[in-house]
């Protein structure tokens, strides 16, 4: 699964702290940095989960660790993207 990590310049420190806190989950997945507004629009169009705040990001990353999104790979065995 691909994970895109995005942050505006005012929240970059929070993003760093998030990455440190969940670094144990991260190495299993690829990470990308990209344009937030464009990516969020694509997520809505393609039914890809994304988080716009820390609380939702934690729920998604914990769900990823538990395998809550694995059913998508069974139904459609292609690389899925998760946007945080």
ROTOR-673531 format. One record per atom (N, C-alpha, C): residue in one letter; chain; atom name; x, y, z. Coordinates in Angstrom, 3 decimals. Example, Ala and Ser with C-alpha at 12.3 -4.5 7.8 and 13.67 -1.06 7.14 Angstrom:
% residues 2
<rec><r>A</r><c>A</c><a>N</a><px>13.190</px><py>-5.690</py><pz>7.800</pz></rec>
<rec><r>A</r><c>A</c><a>CA</a><px>12.300</px><py>-4.500</py><pz>7.800</pz></rec>
<rec><r>A</r><c>A</c><a>C</a><px>13.200</px><py>-3.300</py><pz>7.800</pz></rec>
<rec><r>S</r><c>A</c><a>N</a><px>12.850</px><py>-2.250</py><pz>7.080</pz></rec>
<rec><r>S</r><c>A</c><a>CA</a><px>13.670</px><py>-1.060</py><pz>7.140</pz></rec>
<rec><r>S</r><c>A</c><a>C</a><px>12.900</px><py>0.030</py><pz>7.870</pz></rec>
//
This chain:
% residues 84
<rec><r>X</r><c>A</c><a>N</a><px>0.844</px><py>-1.175</py><pz>0.000</pz></rec>
<rec><r>X</r><c>A</c><a>CA</a><px>0.000</px><py>0.000</py><pz>0.000</pz></rec>
<rec><r>X</r><c>A</c><a>C</a><px>0.887</px><py>1.235</py><pz>0.000</pz></rec>
<rec><r>X</r><c>A</c><a>N</a><px>0.518</px><py>2.227</py><pz>-0.745</pz></rec>
<rec><r>X</r><c>A</c><a>CA</a><px>1.243</px><py>3.492</py><pz>-0.790</pz></rec>
<rec><r>X</r><c>A</c><a>C</a><px>0.633</px><py>4.479</py><pz>0.185</pz></rec>
<rec><r>X</r><c>A</c><a>N</a><px>1.472</px><py>5.247</py><pz>0.844</pz></rec>
<rec><r>X</r><c>A</c><a>CA</a><px>1.010</px><py>6.270</py><pz>1.780</pz></rec>
<rec><r>X</r><c>A</c><a>C</a><px>1.603</px><py>7.603</py><pz>1.355</pz></rec>
<rec><r>X</r><c>A</c><a>N</a><px>0.760</px><py>8.596</py><pz>1.199</pz></rec>
<rec><r>X</r><c>A</c><a>CA</a><px>1.232</px><py>9.948</py><pz>0.903</pz></rec>
<rec><r>X</r><c>A</c><a>C</a><px>1.136</px><py>10.766</py><pz>2.180</pz></rec>
<rec><r>X</r><c>A</c><a>N</a><px>2.213</px><py>11.411</py><pz>2.557</pz></rec>
<rec><r>X</r><c>A</c><a>CA</a><px>2.231</px><py>12.266</py><pz>3.726</pz></rec>
<rec><r>X</r><c>A</c><a>C</a><px>2.323</px><py>13.710</py><pz>3.251</pz></rec>
<rec><r>X</r><c>A</c><a>N</a><px>1.362</px><py>14.510</py><pz>3.691</pz></rec>
<rec><r>X</r><c>A</c><a>CA</a><px>1.302</px><py>15.899</py><pz>3.233</pz></rec>
<rec><r>X</r><c>A</c><a>C</a><px>1.089</px><py>16.814</py><pz>4.427</pz></rec>
<rec><r>X</r><c>A</c><a>N</a><px>1.676</px><py>17.986</py><pz>4.339</pz></rec>
<rec><r>X</r><c>A</c><a>CA</a><px>1.503</px><py>18.952</py><pz>5.407</pz></rec>
<rec><r>X</r><c>A</c><a>C</a><px>1.788</px><py>20.345</py><pz>4.869</pz></rec>
<rec><r>X</r><c>A</c><a>N</a><px>1.020</px><py>21.325</py><pz>5.329</pz></rec>
<rec><r>X</r><c>A</c><a>CA</a><px>1.392</px><py>22.686</py><pz>4.970</pz></rec>
<rec><r>X</r><c>A</c><a>C</a><px>2.544</px><py>23.105</py><pz>5.878</pz></rec>
<rec><r>X</r><c>A</c><a>N</a><px>3.158</px><py>24.222</py><pz>5.573</pz></rec>
<rec><r>X</r><c>A</c><a>CA</a><px>4.368</px><py>24.611</py><pz>6.297</pz></rec>
<rec><r>X</r><c>A</c><a>C</a><px>4.127</px><py>24.892</py><pz>7.774</pz></rec>
<rec><r>X</r><c>A</c><a>N</a><px>2.898</px><py>25.167</py><pz>8.171</pz></rec>
<rec><r>X</r><c>A</c><a>CA</a><px>2.593</px><py>25.453</py><pz>9.575</pz></rec>
<rec><r>X</r><c>A</c><a>C</a><px>2.442</px><py>24.183</py><pz>10.407</pz></rec>
<rec><r>X</r><c>A</c><a>N</a><px>2.292</px><py>23.050</py><pz>9.764</pz></rec>
<rec><r>X</r><c>A</c><a>CA</a><px>2.089</px><py>21.799</py><pz>10.493</pz></rec>
<rec><r>X</r><c>A</c><a>C</a><px>3.186</px><py>20.771</py><pz>10.227</pz></rec>
<rec><r>X</r><c>A</c><a>N</a><px>4.306</px><py>21.197</py><pz>9.687</pz></rec>
<rec><r>X</r><c>A</c><a>CA</a><px>5.374</px><py>20.258</py><pz>9.381</pz></rec>
<rec><r>X</r><c>A</c><a>C</a><px>5.930</px><py>19.583</py><pz>10.631</pz></rec>
<rec><r>X</r><c>A</c><a>N</a><px>6.046</px><py>20.308</py><pz>11.727</pz></rec>
<rec><r>X</r><c>A</c><a>CA</a><px>6.542</px><py>19.716</py><pz>12.970</pz></rec>
<rec><r>X</r><c>A</c><a>C</a><px>5.585</px><py>18.632</py><pz>13.461</pz></rec>
<rec><r>X</r><c>A</c><a>N</a><px>4.282</px><py>18.849</py><pz>13.343</pz></rec>
<rec><r>X</r><c>A</c><a>CA</a><px>3.300</px><py>17.842</py><pz>13.726</pz></rec>
<rec><r>X</r><c>A</c><a>C</a><px>3.445</px><py>16.596</py><pz>12.847</pz></rec>
<rec><r>X</r><c>A</c><a>N</a><px>3.704</px><py>16.783</py><pz>11.561</pz></rec>
<rec><r>X</r><c>A</c><a>CA</a><px>3.912</px><py>15.658</py><pz>10.656</pz></rec>
<rec><r>X</r><c>A</c><a>C</a><px>5.151</px><py>14.860</py><pz>11.058</pz></rec>
<rec><r>X</r><c>A</c><a>N</a><px>6.205</px><py>15.539</py><pz>11.424</pz></rec>
<rec><r>X</r><c>A</c><a>CA</a><px>7.429</px><py>14.859</py><pz>11.867</pz></rec>
<rec><r>X</r><c>A</c><a>C</a><px>7.138</px><py>14.033</py><pz>13.113</pz></rec>
<rec><r>X</r><c>A</c><a>N</a><px>6.420</px><py>14.607</py><pz>14.066</pz></rec>
<rec><r>X</r><c>A</c><a>CA</a><px>6.067</px><py>13.884</py><pz>15.290</pz></rec>
<rec><r>X</r><c>A</c><a>C</a><px>5.195</px><py>12.672</py><pz>14.984</pz></rec>
<rec><r>X</r><c>A</c><a>N</a><px>4.252</px><py>12.816</py><pz>14.053</pz></rec>
<rec><r>X</r><c>A</c><a>CA</a><px>3.396</px><py>11.705</py><pz>13.648</pz></rec>
<rec><r>X</r><c>A</c><a>C</a><px>4.243</px><py>10.572</py><pz>13.056</pz></rec>
<rec><r>X</r><c>A</c><a>N</a><px>5.169</px><py>10.925</py><pz>12.191</pz></rec>
<rec><r>X</r><c>A</c><a>CA</a><px>6.029</px><py>9.915</py><pz>11.554</pz></rec>
<rec><r>X</r><c>A</c><a>C</a><px>6.892</px><py>9.192</py><pz>12.581</pz></rec>
<rec><r>X</r><c>A</c><a>N</a><px>7.401</px><py>9.929</py><pz>13.551</pz></rec>
<rec><r>X</r><c>A</c><a>CA</a><px>8.203</px><py>9.312</py><pz>14.611</pz></rec>
<rec><r>X</r><c>A</c><a>C</a><px>7.339</px><py>8.373</py><pz>15.445</pz></rec>
<rec><r>X</r><c>A</c><a>N</a><px>6.130</px><py>8.814</py><pz>15.784</pz></rec>
<rec><r>X</r><c>A</c><a>CA</a><px>5.240</px><py>8.011</py><pz>16.625</pz></rec>
<rec><r>X</r><c>A</c><a>C</a><px>4.837</px><py>6.709</py><pz>15.952</pz></rec>
<rec><r>X</r><c>A</c><a>N</a><px>4.658</px><py>6.726</py><pz>14.636</pz></rec>
<rec><r>X</r><c>A</c><a>CA</a><px>4.174</px><py>5.546</py><pz>13.925</pz></rec>
<rec><r>X</r><c>A</c><a>C</a><px>5.215</px><py>4.964</py><pz>12.975</pz></rec>
<rec><r>X</r><c>A</c><a>N</a><px>6.489</px><py>5.181</py><pz>13.280</pz></rec>
<rec><r>X</r><c>A</c><a>CA</a><px>7.542</px><py>4.677</py><pz>12.394</pz></rec>
<rec><r>X</r><c>A</c><a>C</a><px>7.555</px><py>3.148</py><pz>12.336</pz></rec>
<rec><r>X</r><c>A</c><a>N</a><px>7.029</px><py>2.463</py><pz>13.323</pz></rec>
<rec><r>X</r><c>A</c><a>CA</a><px>6.959</px><py>1.003</py><pz>13.303</pz></rec>
<rec><r>X</r><c>A</c><a>C</a><px>6.000</px><py>0.472</py><pz>12.264</pz></rec>
<rec><r>X</r><c>A</c><a>N</a><px>5.020</px><py>1.251</py><pz>11.891</pz></rec>
<rec><r>X</r><c>A</c><a>CA</a><px>4.062</px><py>0.850</py><pz>10.867</pz></rec>
<rec><r>X</r><c>A</c><a>C</a><px>4.578</px><py>1.236</py><pz>9.490</pz></rec>
<rec><r>X</r><c>A</c><a>N</a><px>5.251</px><py>2.355</py><pz>9.413</pz></rec>
<rec><r>X</r><c>A</c><a>CA</a><px>5.696</px><py>2.916</py><pz>8.150</pz></rec>
<rec><r>X</r><c>A</c><a>C</a><px>6.578</px><py>2.063</py><pz>7.263</pz></rec>
<rec><r>X</r><c>A</c><a>N</a><px>7.587</px><py>1.371</py><pz>7.785</pz></rec>
<rec><r>X</r><c>A</c><a>CA</a><px>8.510</px><py>0.662</py><pz>6.890</pz></rec>
<rec><r>X</r><c>A</c><a>C</a><px>7.860</px><py>-0.387</py><pz>5.993</pz></rec>
<rec><r>X</r><c>A</c><a>N</a><px>6.676</px><py>-0.857</py><pz>6.331</pz></rec>
<rec><r>X</r><c>A</c><a>CA</a><px>5.978</px><py>-1.836</py><pz>5.502</pz></rec>
<rec><r>X</r><c>A</c><a>C</a><px>5.360</px><py>-1.190</py><pz>4.271</pz></rec>
<rec><r>X</r><c>A</c><a>N</a><px>5.330</px><py>0.113</py><pz>4.225</pz></rec>
<rec><r>X</r><c>A</c><a>CA</a><px>4.626</px><py>0.841</py><pz>3.182</pz></rec>
<rec><r>X</r><c>A</c><a>C</a><px>5.532</px><py>1.893</py><pz>2.555</pz></rec>
<rec><r>X</r><c>A</c><a>N</a><px>5.246</px><py>2.246</py><pz>1.308</pz></rec>
<rec><r>X</r><c>A</c><a>CA</a><px>5.969</px><py>3.316</py><pz>0.635</pz></rec>
<rec><r>X</r><c>A</c><a>C</a><px>5.333</px><py>4.649</py><pz>1.030</pz></rec>
<rec><r>X</r><c>A</c><a>N</a><px>6.150</px><py>5.690</py><pz>1.081</pz></rec>
<rec><r>X</r><c>A</c><a>CA</a><px>5.644</px><py>7.014</py><pz>1.436</pz></rec>
<rec><r>X</r><c>A</c><a>C</a><px>5.974</px><py>8.009</py><pz>0.335</pz></rec>
<rec><r>X</r><c>A</c><a>N</a><px>5.070</px><py>8.937</py><pz>0.108</pz></rec>
<rec><r>X</r><c>A</c><a>CA</a><px>5.254</px><py>9.968</py><pz>-0.903</pz></rec>
<rec><r>X</r><c>A</c><a>C</a><px>4.826</px><py>11.306</py><pz>-0.335</pz></rec>
<rec><r>X</r><c>A</c><a>N</a><px>5.457</px><py>12.375</py><pz>-0.797</pz></rec>
<rec><r>X</r><c>A</c><a>CA</a><px>4.995</px><py>13.731</py><pz>-0.462</pz></rec>
<rec><r>X</r><c>A</c><a>C</a><px>4.412</px><py>14.323</py><pz>-1.727</pz></rec>
<rec><r>X</r><c>A</c><a>N</a><px>3.272</px><py>15.011</py><pz>-1.619</pz></rec>
<rec><r>X</r><c>A</c><a>CA</a><px>2.622</px><py>15.519</py><pz>-2.826</pz></rec>
<rec><r>X</r><c>A</c><a>C</a><px>1.737</px><py>16.726</py><pz>-2.521</pz></rec>
<rec><r>X</r><c>A</c><a>N</a><px>1.077</px><py>17.269</py><pz>-3.550</pz></rec>
<rec><r>X</r><c>A</c><a>CA</a><px>0.204</px><py>18.437</py><pz>-3.449</pz></rec>
<rec><r>X</r><c>A</c><a>C</a><px>-1.112</px><py>18.049</py><pz>-2.773</pz></rec>
<rec><r>X</r><c>A</c><a>N</a><px>-1.392</px><py>18.631</py><pz>-1.625</pz></rec>
<rec><r>X</r><c>A</c><a>CA</a><px>-2.517</px><py>18.216</py><pz>-0.792</pz></rec>
<rec><r>X</r><c>A</c><a>C</a><px>-3.881</px><py>18.419</py><pz>-1.444</pz></rec>
<rec><r>X</r><c>A</c><a>N</a><px>-4.158</px><py>19.570</py><pz>-1.977</pz></rec>
<rec><r>X</r><c>A</c><a>CA</a><px>-5.479</px><py>19.832</py><pz>-2.549</pz></rec>
<rec><r>X</r><c>A</c><a>C</a><px>-5.773</px><py>18.889</py><pz>-3.720</pz></rec>
<rec><r>X</r><c>A</c><a>N</a><px>-4.819</px><py>18.703</py><pz>-4.596</pz></rec>
<rec><r>X</r><c>A</c><a>CA</a><px>-5.004</px><py>17.827</py><pz>-5.759</pz></rec>
<rec><r>X</r><c>A</c><a>C</a><px>-5.191</px><py>16.373</py><pz>-5.328</pz></rec>
<rec><r>X</r><c>A</c><a>N</a><px>-4.374</px><py>15.926</py><pz>-4.392</pz></rec>
<rec><r>X</r><c>A</c><a>CA</a><px>-4.462</px><py>14.543</py><pz>-3.924</pz></rec>
<rec><r>X</r><c>A</c><a>C</a><px>-5.799</px><py>14.277</py><pz>-3.229</pz></rec>
<rec><r>X</r><c>A</c><a>N</a><px>-6.259</px><py>15.198</py><pz>-2.402</pz></rec>
<rec><r>X</r><c>A</c><a>CA</a><px>-7.551</px><py>15.013</py><pz>-1.717</pz></rec>
<rec><r>X</r><c>A</c><a>C</a><px>-8.691</px><py>14.922</py><pz>-2.721</pz></rec>
<rec><r>X</r><c>A</c><a>N</a><px>-8.628</px><py>15.714</py><pz>-3.763</pz></rec>
<rec><r>X</r><c>A</c><a>CA</a><px>-9.651</px><py>15.649</py><pz>-4.811</pz></rec>
<rec><r>X</r><c>A</c><a>C</a><px>-9.620</px><py>14.286</py><pz>-5.513</pz></rec>
<rec><r>X</r><c>A</c><a>N</a><px>-8.437</px><py>13.789</py><pz>-5.821</pz></rec>
<rec><r>X</r><c>A</c><a>CA</a><px>-8.309</px><py>12.472</py><pz>-6.443</pz></rec>
<rec><r>X</r><c>A</c><a>C</a><px>-8.814</px><py>11.363</py><pz>-5.522</pz></rec>
<rec><r>X</r><c>A</c><a>N</a><px>-8.545</px><py>11.493</py><pz>-4.232</pz></rec>
<rec><r>X</r><c>A</c><a>CA</a><px>-9.020</px><py>10.498</py><pz>-3.266</pz></rec>
<rec><r>X</r><c>A</c><a>C</a><px>-10.546</px><py>10.420</py><pz>-3.265</pz></rec>
<rec><r>X</r><c>A</c><a>N</a><px>-11.179</px><py>11.575</py><pz>-3.260</pz></rec>
<rec><r>X</r><c>A</c><a>CA</a><px>-12.643</px><py>11.592</py><pz>-3.294</pz></rec>
<rec><r>X</r><c>A</c><a>C</a><px>-13.178</px><py>10.946</py><pz>-4.566</pz></rec>
<rec><r>X</r><c>A</c><a>N</a><px>-12.543</px><py>11.219</py><pz>-5.683</pz></rec>
<rec><r>X</r><c>A</c><a>CA</a><px>-12.996</px><py>10.671</py><pz>-6.958</pz></rec>
<rec><r>X</r><c>A</c><a>C</a><px>-12.781</px><py>9.170</py><pz>-7.065</pz></rec>
<rec><r>X</r><c>A</c><a>N</a><px>-11.737</px><py>8.649</py><pz>-6.390</pz></rec>
<rec><r>X</r><c>A</c><a>CA</a><px>-11.365</px><py>7.241</py><pz>-6.540</pz></rec>
<rec><r>X</r><c>A</c><a>C</a><px>-11.616</px><py>6.393</py><pz>-5.299</pz></rec>
<rec><r>X</r><c>A</c><a>N</a><px>-12.366</px><py>6.921</py><pz>-4.326</pz></rec>
<rec><r>X</r><c>A</c><a>CA</a><px>-12.725</px><py>6.179</py><pz>-3.120</pz></rec>
<rec><r>X</r><c>A</c><a>C</a><px>-11.498</px><py>5.688</py><pz>-2.354</pz></rec>
<rec><r>X</r><c>A</c><a>N</a><px>-10.541</px><py>6.583</py><pz>-2.171</pz></rec>
<rec><r>X</r><c>A</c><a>CA</a><px>-9.315</px><py>6.272</py><pz>-1.438</pz></rec>
<rec><r>X</r><c>A</c><a>C</a><px>-9.378</px><py>6.995</py><pz>-0.099</pz></rec>
<rec><r>X</r><c>A</c><a>N</a><px>-9.169</px><py>6.292</py><pz>1.028</pz></rec>
<rec><r>X</r><c>A</c><a>CA</a><px>-9.243</px><py>6.944</py><pz>2.332</pz></rec>
<rec><r>X</r><c>A</c><a>C</a><px>-8.125</px><py>7.964</py><pz>2.517</pz></rec>
<rec><r>X</r><c>A</c><a>N</a><px>-8.464</px><py>9.084</py><pz>3.159</pz></rec>
<rec><r>X</r><c>A</c><a>CA</a><px>-7.461</px><py>10.079</py><pz>3.492</pz></rec>
<rec><r>X</r><c>A</c><a>C</a><px>-7.862</px><py>10.797</py><pz>4.775</pz></rec>
<rec><r>X</r><c>A</c><a>N</a><px>-6.883</px><py>11.370</py><pz>5.426</pz></rec>
<rec><r>X</r><c>A</c><a>CA</a><px>-7.130</px><py>12.073</py><pz>6.681</pz></rec>
<rec><r>X</r><c>A</c><a>C</a><px>-6.742</px><py>13.536</py><pz>6.521</pz></rec>
<rec><r>X</r><c>A</c><a>N</a><px>-7.536</px><py>14.412</py><pz>7.098</pz></rec>
<rec><r>X</r><c>A</c><a>CA</a><px>-7.231</px><py>15.837</py><pz>7.044</pz></rec>
<rec><r>X</r><c>A</c><a>C</a><px>-6.871</px><py>16.402</py><pz>8.414</pz></rec>
<rec><r>X</r><c>A</c><a>N</a><px>-6.802</px><py>15.526</py><pz>9.418</pz></rec>
<rec><r>X</r><c>A</c><a>CA</a><px>-6.399</px><py>15.978</py><pz>10.746</pz></rec>
<rec><r>X</r><c>A</c><a>C</a><px>-5.711</px><py>14.827</py><pz>11.476</pz></rec>
<rec><r>X</r><c>A</c><a>N</a><px>-5.051</px><py>15.133</py><pz>12.566</pz></rec>
<rec><r>X</r><c>A</c><a>CA</a><px>-4.255</px><py>14.157</py><pz>13.289</pz></rec>
<rec><r>X</r><c>A</c><a>C</a><px>-5.098</px><py>12.993</py><pz>13.824</pz></rec>
<rec><r>X</r><c>A</c><a>N</a><px>-6.274</px><py>13.279</py><pz>14.332</pz></rec>
<rec><r>X</r><c>A</c><a>CA</a><px>-7.121</px><py>12.221</py><pz>14.876</pz></rec>
<rec><r>X</r><c>A</c><a>C</a><px>-7.505</px><py>11.188</py><pz>13.828</pz></rec>
<rec><r>X</r><c>A</c><a>N</a><px>-7.914</px><py>11.649</py><pz>12.663</pz></rec>
<rec><r>X</r><c>A</c><a>CA</a><px>-8.280</px><py>10.738</py><pz>11.577</pz></rec>
<rec><r>X</r><c>A</c><a>C</a><px>-7.049</px><py>10.007</py><pz>11.051</pz></rec>
<rec><r>X</r><c>A</c><a>N</a><px>-5.926</px><py>10.694</py><pz>10.984</pz></rec>
<rec><r>X</r><c>A</c><a>CA</a><px>-4.685</px><py>10.054</py><pz>10.536</pz></rec>
<rec><r>X</r><c>A</c><a>C</a><px>-4.311</px><py>8.901</py><pz>11.458</pz></rec>
<rec><r>X</r><c>A</c><a>N</a><px>-4.455</px><py>9.104</py><pz>12.762</pz></rec>
<rec><r>X</r><c>A</c><a>CA</a><px>-4.156</px><py>8.029</py><pz>13.714</pz></rec>
<rec><r>X</r><c>A</c><a>C</a><px>-5.110</px><py>6.850</py><pz>13.544</pz></rec>
<rec><r>X</r><c>A</c><a>N</a><px>-6.375</px><py>7.132</py><pz>13.299</pz></rec>
<rec><r>X</r><c>A</c><a>CA</a><px>-7.340</px><py>6.047</py><pz>13.076</pz></rec>
<rec><r>X</r><c>A</c><a>C</a><px>-6.966</px><py>5.253</py><pz>11.822</pz></rec>
<rec><r>X</r><c>A</c><a>N</a><px>-6.595</px><py>5.935</py><pz>10.744</pz></rec>
<rec><r>X</r><c>A</c><a>CA</a><px>-6.223</px><py>5.247</py><pz>9.513</pz></rec>
<rec><r>X</r><c>A</c><a>C</a><px>-4.945</px><py>4.435</py><pz>9.671</pz></rec>
<rec><r>X</r><c>A</c><a>N</a><px>-3.936</px><py>4.994</py><pz>10.318</pz></rec>
<rec><r>X</r><c>A</c><a>CA</a><px>-2.666</px><py>4.283</py><pz>10.466</pz></rec>
<rec><r>X</r><c>A</c><a>C</a><px>-2.829</px><py>3.073</py><pz>11.380</pz></rec>
<rec><r>X</r><c>A</c><a>N</a><px>-3.639</px><py>3.201</py><pz>12.423</pz></rec>
<rec><r>X</r><c>A</c><a>CA</a><px>-3.901</px><py>2.053</py><pz>13.303</pz></rec>
<rec><r>X</r><c>A</c><a>C</a><px>-4.722</px><py>0.981</py><pz>12.573</pz></rec>
<rec><r>X</r><c>A</c><a>N</a><px>-5.676</px><py>1.409</py><pz>11.764</pz></rec>
<rec><r>X</r><c>A</c><a>CA</a><px>-6.445</px><py>0.460</py><pz>10.957</pz></rec>
<rec><r>X</r><c>A</c><a>C</a><px>-5.569</px><py>-0.251</py><pz>9.947</pz></rec>
<rec><r>X</r><c>A</c><a>N</a><px>-4.614</px><py>0.453</py><pz>9.399</pz></rec>
<rec><r>X</r><c>A</c><a>CA</a><px>-3.661</px><py>-0.146</py><pz>8.468</pz></rec>
<rec><r>X</r><c>A</c><a>C</a><px>-2.827</px><py>-1.213</py><pz>9.176</pz></rec>
<rec><r>X</r><c>A</c><a>N</a><px>-2.383</px><py>-0.901</py><pz>10.384</pz></rec>
<rec><r>X</r><c>A</c><a>CA</a><px>-1.588</px><py>-1.852</py><pz>11.162</pz></rec>
<rec><r>X</r><c>A</c><a>C</a><px>-2.387</px><py>-3.108</py><pz>11.508</pz></rec>
<rec><r>X</r><c>A</c><a>N</a><px>-3.689</px><py>-2.939</py><pz>11.781</pz></rec>
<rec><r>X</r><c>A</c><a>CA</a><px>-4.546</px><py>-4.085</py><pz>12.115</pz></rec>
<rec><r>X</r><c>A</c><a>C</a><px>-4.965</px><py>-4.889</py><pz>10.887</pz></rec>
<rec><r>X</r><c>A</c><a>N</a><px>-4.805</px><py>-4.298</py><pz>9.713</pz></rec>
<rec><r>X</r><c>A</c><a>CA</a><px>-5.217</px><py>-4.984</py><pz>8.495</pz></rec>
<rec><r>X</r><c>A</c><a>C</a><px>-6.643</px><py>-4.675</py><pz>8.085</pz></rec>
<rec><r>X</r><c>A</c><a>N</a><px>-7.207</px><py>-3.591</py><pz>8.614</pz></rec>
<rec><r>X</r><c>A</c><a>CA</a><px>-8.592</px><py>-3.233</py><pz>8.301</pz></rec>
<rec><r>X</r><c>A</c><a>C</a><px>-8.823</px><py>-2.965</py><pz>6.815</pz></rec>
<rec><r>X</r><c>A</c><a>N</a><px>-7.783</px><py>-2.585</py><pz>6.091</pz></rec>
<rec><r>X</r><c>A</c><a>CA</a><px>-7.935</px><py>-2.268</py><pz>4.675</pz></rec>
<rec><r>X</r><c>A</c><a>C</a><px>-7.472</px><py>-3.400</py><pz>3.756</pz></rec>
<rec><r>X</r><c>A</c><a>N</a><px>-7.072</px><py>-4.518</py><pz>4.325</pz></rec>
<rec><r>X</r><c>A</c><a>CA</a><px>-6.562</px><py>-5.634</py><pz>3.515</pz></rec>
<rec><r>X</r><c>A</c><a>C</a><px>-7.614</px><py>-6.225</py><pz>2.585</pz></rec>
<rec><r>X</r><c>A</c><a>N</a><px>-8.881</px><py>-6.109</py><pz>2.927</pz></rec>
<rec><r>X</r><c>A</c><a>CA</a><px>-9.930</px><py>-6.676</py><pz>2.082</pz></rec>
<rec><r>X</r><c>A</c><a>C</a><px>-9.904</px><py>-6.058</py><pz>0.690</pz></rec>
<rec><r>X</r><c>A</c><a>N</a><px>-9.430</px><py>-4.830</py><pz>0.572</pz></rec>
<rec><r>X</r><c>A</c><a>CA</a><px>-9.349</px><py>-4.183</py><pz>-0.741</pz></rec>
<rec><r>X</r><c>A</c><a>C</a><px>-8.377</px><py>-4.916</py><pz>-1.662</pz></rec>
<rec><r>X</r><c>A</c><a>N</a><px>-7.292</px><py>-5.440</py><pz>-1.105</pz></rec>
<rec><r>X</r><c>A</c><a>CA</a><px>-6.322</px><py>-6.185</py><pz>-1.914</pz></rec>
<rec><r>X</r><c>A</c><a>C</a><px>-6.880</px><py>-7.524</py><pz>-2.366</pz></rec>
<rec><r>X</r><c>A</c><a>N</a><px>-7.772</px><py>-8.092</py><pz>-1.599</pz></rec>
<rec><r>X</r><c>A</c><a>CA</a><px>-8.390</px><py>-9.363</py><pz>-1.984</pz></rec>
<rec><r>X</r><c>A</c><a>C</a><px>-9.361</px><py>-9.147</py><pz>-3.137</pz></rec>
<rec><r>X</r><c>A</c><a>N</a><px>-10.162</px><py>-8.097</py><pz>-3.030</pz></rec>
<rec><r>X</r><c>A</c><a>CA</a><px>-11.153</px><py>-7.811</py><pz>-4.061</pz></rec>
<rec><r>X</r><c>A</c><a>C</a><px>-10.502</px><py>-7.289</py><pz>-5.337</pz></rec>
<rec><r>X</r><c>A</c><a>N</a><px>-9.585</px><py>-6.367</py><pz>-5.185</pz></rec>
<rec><r>X</r><c>A</c><a>CA</a><px>-8.873</px><py>-5.773</py><pz>-6.337</pz></rec>
<rec><r>X</r><c>A</c><a>C</a><px>-7.379</px><py>-5.829</py><pz>-6.048</pz></rec>
<rec><r>X</r><c>A</c><a>N</a><px>-6.705</px><py>-6.863</py><pz>-6.505</pz></rec>
<rec><r>X</r><c>A</c><a>CA</a><px>-5.279</px><py>-7.023</py><pz>-6.150</pz></rec>
<rec><r>X</r><c>A</c><a>C</a><px>-4.348</px><py>-6.057</py><pz>-6.893</pz></rec>
<rec><r>X</r><c>A</c><a>N</a><px>-4.573</px><py>-4.793</py><pz>-6.715</pz></rec>
<rec><r>X</r><c>A</c><a>CA</a><px>-3.690</px><py>-3.771</py><pz>-7.277</pz></rec>
<rec><r>X</r><c>A</c><a>C</a><px>-3.221</px><py>-2.891</py><pz>-6.131</pz></rec>
<rec><r>X</r><c>A</c><a>N</a><px>-2.201</px><py>-2.125</py><pz>-6.344</pz></rec>
<rec><r>X</r><c>A</c><a>CA</a><px>-1.710</px><py>-1.261</py><pz>-5.297</pz></rec>
<rec><r>X</r><c>A</c><a>C</a><px>-2.730</px><py>-0.187</py><pz>-4.975</pz></rec>
<rec><r>X</r><c>A</c><a>N</a><px>-3.059</px><py>-0.066</py><pz>-3.718</pz></rec>
<rec><r>X</r><c>A</c><a>CA</a><px>-3.976</px><py>0.972</py><pz>-3.257</pz></rec>
<rec><r>X</r><c>A</c><a>C</a><px>-3.172</px><py>2.069</py><pz>-2.588</pz></rec>
<rec><r>X</r><c>A</c><a>N</a><px>-3.739</px><py>3.229</py><pz>-2.536</pz></rec>
<rec><r>X</r><c>A</c><a>CA</a><px>-3.066</px><py>4.351</py><pz>-1.895</pz></rec>
<rec><r>X</r><c>A</c><a>C</a><px>-3.879</px><py>4.822</py><pz>-0.703</pz></rec>
<rec><r>X</r><c>A</c><a>N</a><px>-3.163</px><py>5.175</py><pz>0.364</pz></rec>
<rec><r>X</r><c>A</c><a>CA</a><px>-3.769</px><py>5.734</py><pz>1.551</pz></rec>
<rec><r>X</r><c>A</c><a>C</a><px>-3.151</px><py>7.104</py><pz>1.766</pz></rec>
<rec><r>X</r><c>A</c><a>N</a><px>-3.947</px><py>8.118</py><pz>1.883</pz></rec>
<rec><r>X</r><c>A</c><a>CA</a><px>-3.442</px><py>9.473</py><pz>2.003</pz></rec>
<rec><r>X</r><c>A</c><a>C</a><px>-3.613</px><py>9.971</py><pz>3.416</pz></rec>
<rec><r>X</r><c>A</c><a>N</a><px>-2.491</px><py>10.354</py><pz>4.024</pz></rec>
<rec><r>X</r><c>A</c><a>CA</a><px>-2.517</px><py>10.892</py><pz>5.375</pz></rec>
<rec><r>X</r><c>A</c><a>C</a><px>-2.077</px><py>12.322</py><pz>5.363</pz></rec>
//
